[in-house]
Structures are given as C-alpha cells and as structure tokens.
Amino acid sequence: MDVRAEVVDILAGFSLFADLTTPELENLVDTFDEQVFSEGERVVRQGLSSASFYVILDGAATIRVDGKDRATLRPGDFFGEISCLLGEAPVADIVAQKQLRCLVLPGESLERFLVGHPRVLFRLLQGEARKVRTTTRWLT
Amino acid sequence: MADLTDKPFPPGRYPLVVVGSGPGAMQLTYCLGRLGLDHAVLSADDAPGGMFRRWPIFQRMLSWTKPFANHEKATRAYERFDWNSLLSDDEQLRAIMPTVMDGTSYFPSRPEMEKGLATFAQRAGLRIRHGVRWESTRADGKDFVLTTSDGEYIAPAVVFAVGVAQPWRPNVLALEGVQQYGELRPAETYADRRIFIVGKQNSGFEIATGLLPWARQIVLASPSPTRLSVDTRSLVGVRARYVQPYEDWALAGGVVILDASIESVEKTGATYRVHTKSPTDSSTLVFEVDDVIAATGFVAPLRDLPQHGVSVFGQSRLPAQTPYWESATLPGVYFAGTLMQASLGLKRHGIPSNSGAVQGYRYNARVLARHLAESRFGVTLERPAVNAGDVVSLLLDEVTRGPEVWHQRSYLARVVKVGGDGMVDAGIEPLAHFVDDDSGPDAAAITLESNGRDDPYPAVYVRSKGSVKEYLLPPHPLLDFTGDQYRKELSDRLQPLLGSALTRSAS
C-alpha cells in the first residue's frame, strides 16, 4: 500500500493545506514525519522545551493545562505552533485520547516551511485568529 | 542434513521467544542469558549476522569503528568510538570489531562486520535455532503461537528482531525492469548508461556513489531537498561517506539532483522515459534513461502481526511501540534490533534516536532485557545504593563518558532515584518513560542532547512529587562536563532531591 498517497489524500481535505497542489502535498509528506501515539500517551509535555508542529491525520487529542482537560483536537487540527514560533516551552500537555496519528515537523523547520508556503501560512494565521477569538470569548 | 533434534530450542512452550539472528537479536539473547532468563531464539537464516550477511550492497558499513581512541578498548568509554561491536561485560567479548578489521578504513567492510558478529556469537556461545522460518502467528488465550517451518512455538511474550530490510517501491515504479536496493547488477554492467535513481536518502546516495565510476549520467530525484548529516549534525540526512554525488552535482560534473515528484515512468523499448514535476512551480521534465532504480525505502516484514492488532505507521510500516519497545496496541509483543527505531522517544529538536543502528539498539537491548526480567520473569534486579554526595559526580561522569547517552541522545538516560534509606542508582532508562512516569519516586535523569546547531550539552530532568522539570546545562568545547561550573550548577538543580546530604558533601 502506498501510504504516502493515502496521506496526500487525507491532507487534501484539510483546510490548512487546501491551496496546495498535489506535488506540493507530496513534498509536504516527504518533509513531515508521521508519528502515532497510543491512548493516554503525551504528545506534547507542558514545561518541557523543544516543541514540534503537529497536524492530526486521524484520532483525537486532549489539551490539558495543569492537569485539567480544556479542549479536544480532531483530524485537520494542528498544535505545537505557539511554542515553535515563540521558542518557549509548551503551556499545555497534548494527550492522545485514542490512537492518534499525526504529521510532525520539528520546530526548527517550521519557519522555513511557512515562509516557503505562504498560503499555508495564511491559513495557519486564520486558525490562530479563531483561537484568539475563542480565548477572548472565554475571558469575557 | 542435520537432524532437527541436533538444533537447540525444538518446537514447544517457552517463557519468551526471540525471532531473528541479526545483531539486535544477538545482543538481546546475550543480555537475557546473562540475566539467566530462559528463552528460545529462532531464525530463518543459516548463520548469525542478519542483513550484514548480504548488505550494504557496496560492501562497506556506514558506521565507524575507530581503531585508536583516548580510551582502552575494554572500557565503556571506548564504545563511543566503536559503533559496531556488540556489548558485553566479559572482556573477551568487548570491542571485537577493531580486532577483525584490516586497517584500510575505519568503516568496516561488510565481510568484517559479518566476521565480527560471528566471532561474538561463537565466543559468547549464543544458542540460536537457525533455518527455521516464522510463517504465521495466532493468539491463544494469554499465549502467542508462532507457526514455523519446524513446528509451533508457544510463549506469552515474543520479541521480533526481523529488521526493516524489505525494499518497498511506490505504484508509479511498479514496472518491469525497475530495480530495487538488493537487486542491482554488478556495478560494471552500468558502464556508459544513464541511470535514474528515485529517492535521495542514504540508500539512493549509496547506489549513486557506487555507480559514479561507471554511469554516463546519474539523476537522483524525490520531492524534498537533500539534507546532509554534516548540516543537521545528526544522522539525519545523507552521510558524508555518500556525499560525492552531491559534490559532483554542486560542481556541475554531470550528476543531476532534482527536487521533483515522479509523475509516470514508461518503458520505451530498451529504455525508460521518466516524467517529473517540480513541487514548487509544477514545471515538468522528461528523462530518457537506461535504468530506473527505486531507492524509496524499506518496510518491516511483520507478516500477519498487523492483523492481530499490532498498529503500524509510516511508509516503512513500523510497529508503534511503548518506551520499552512493546507494541503500543498488542501487549506481549516486543521488538528488538532496528525495529526499535519506531519507539520514537521524545525526538527532541526533531532528531531521532539511533535505535535504527547497531550503536543505538545494542543499548536498548540491554535495557529491554532488564525490563523483561522484571515485568515478565518476576526478577527483582539489584539497584545499588549511591551516596547522595556522589550523585553529582556520577551523573557528570556519565554524561561525559557514558556511551549510552552519547549514542542515544535524549533517548536513554542515566537515572538515580530516592529509595530505601537514600539514593539508588537505577541505571539506564528510556527518557520518555522517565518524564511520563508521574507515579514514580523522586528522581533525576541525565542525558546528552543535540539540537542540530550547537555542540551537544547535558540535559537534566528532575522529578519531584510526580512533576518533572527540565534543566539544560551549557555545552563545553571539549565535551567535558566534569568541571566545577557543571558541578555547581547540577548541585543546585539537585538540591531539593538530595537534600542535606548533598549540602554536606559540597561544603
């Protein structure tokens, strides 16, 4: 089975990568690593440095802050970008709710990837805007 | 033909079965044996050595063994410089590789590697049932039943050390005449030919390096840009041994290195036409070539294990694992050898462990054997007490000279724990286990970390009341972390853990 082709098909359905051509998606699959996490496994650890950027292919994950579950992430969602962009340790654990399959890009490679793919950068900014909006609603 | 009864481990029930006879299985069975753990070892091969009985195809290793170093060969510290010897606590079995190399290269030839492994197996008296093929698997209550060419083996736990050496190619290359790693003709038969290699990892560059003296033209293509290990400062990327085609391309010597996806391949009589497309501007190119070689990776030959619940991932179909190399989805199934690379650990800064190579998985094997002893055989292993005042020296010595943390950076760690009346030396543990073990006792772990940019530096993790804090110490130009600056900083970080005993010793 050509896993790479299967992942390209999955990515083509995600809004983050909606503007990419098939060769660009193939390049992305070559650039990112694939990782799976079992139920209950920590993907990102609050307070430990060196984050990566994750895009969920399959499964679900919990955002856990100081031991409290805050939200759920699903296929097409991404996480880890804040610590990558700021160079700071994550402020939350991300924990696999059930088996979780992700594409992963090391934090050190995120800037080059985003600058090289401005449409992905724009879509990511839209995602960040939604997060800020949600957080603002929480606060108010 | 030898009678089956001459062979060790006849079909039947065992507490543990190991499948494989490459260096991963050899290291594990040696370590299990030293712990006195009863187990059987089965292998389809006729002799120990695994893939090194055939590969690398151009007959020289990618991993070095330095015949001269600043440490005696029988010491642990020398293991940093010898990536290929298996481990032992018996001096006669240590550092075997430099004794079988002819001195012409510090990369052993494939026959030298095979000889080194055979020497270890012979001196250690490893018992392996060769010539028996694992054919299928089934679960039977709490046991696994392995059907083999010699009969059925029943065990509650099985370790598969079957390598990741089955070449794989995508559908676009599923065409008659397209060659794969391991199927190449003798190099001289590529004389004056145009060769298109799909894939820009080490296997693609190894083939290109081997064919450079013969080919009229070599094209290497894949969607992503080539990375070099000397740039990533890790084993990520093409190793320096295979960088000559890259220089040839950089100097416009005739090699073409192309970032492109393969759109289609057609056979046109005796030649092939390869259509490529750029991932950046979608521009296309067409190449007329004499040979197409797929260097598109390898898959793990796991047979029917995925059908029984072993979750796999990635193009190599690697089995997802816990930090102790047990299937994440099928308890009782473990992995050794290069399959251990799928237990990813923290993968800090995106740098993988060296668990895919001998110099990494030989240490994992020792940790796994101890873990199996305690989790599967009910053995309580001794963990020696260590004076609180000696902890700082112990950890700094380990991060300066300990081969485990040098070869398995941010993956394996040396651990001390609060236990009994004071501190105990818990030995080597997977770092991912340490940082996620919320219920573990107060403890400290030290490892060496690389970030892909700077010199390696010590990373310290301190667990207190279930919460782990990380402290990164500065790098040292001579990689010596035993000086006063390090002693003071580590003492400060460990103060809450070691308490008054440390205060007394430091004063």
Chai-1 contact restraints between the chains, C-beta under 6 A:
chainA,res_idxA,chainB,res_idxB,connection_type,confidence,min_distance_angstrom,max_distance_angstrom,comment,restraint_id
A,D2,B,P170,contact,1.0,0.0,6.0,A-B,restraint_1
A,D2,B,N171,contact,1.0,0.0,6.0,A-B,restraint_2
A,V3,B,Q315,contact,1.0,0.0,6.0,A-B,restraint_3
A,R4,B,Q315,contact,1.0,0.0,6.0,A-B,restraint_4
A,P23,B,S261,contact,1.0,0.0,6.0,A-B,restraint_5
A,P23,B,K277,contact,1.0,0.0,6.0,A-B,restraint_6
A,P23,B,P279,contact,1.0,0.0,6.0,A-B,restraint_7
A,E24,B,P279,contact,1.0,0.0,6.0,A-B,restraint_8
A,E26,B,P223,contact,1.0,0.0,6.0,A-B,restraint_9
A,E26,B,S261,contact,1.0,0.0,6.0,A-B,restraint_10
A,N27,B,P223,contact,1.0,0.0,6.0,A-B,restraint_11
A,N27,B,S224,contact,1.0,0.0,6.0,A-B,restraint_12
A,N27,B,P279,contact,1.0,0.0,6.0,A-B,restraint_13
A,D30,B,P223,contact,1.0,0.0,6.0,A-B,restraint_14
A,D30,B,S224,contact,1.0,0.0,6.0,A-B,restraint_15
A,T31,B,S224,contact,1.0,0.0,6.0,A-B,restraint_16
A,E34,B,F313,contact,1.0,0.0,6.0,A-B,restraint_17
A,E34,B,G314,contact,1.0,0.0,6.0,A-B,restraint_18
A,V36,B,F313,contact,1.0,0.0,6.0,A-B,restraint_19
A,V36,B,A320,contact,1.0,0.0,6.0,A-B,restraint_20
A,S38,B,A328,contact,1.0,0.0,6.0,A-B,restraint_21
A,R42,B,D436,contact,1.0,0.0,6.0,A-B,restraint_22
A,L48,B,E470,contact,1.0,0.0,6.0,A-B,restraint_23
A,S50,B,R348,contact,1.0,0.0,6.0,A-B,restraint_24
A,S50,B,H349,contact,1.0,0.0,6.0,A-B,restraint_25
A,P106,B,H349,contact,1.0,0.0,6.0,A-B,restraint_26
A,P106,B,G350,contact,1.0,0.0,6.0,A-B,restraint_27
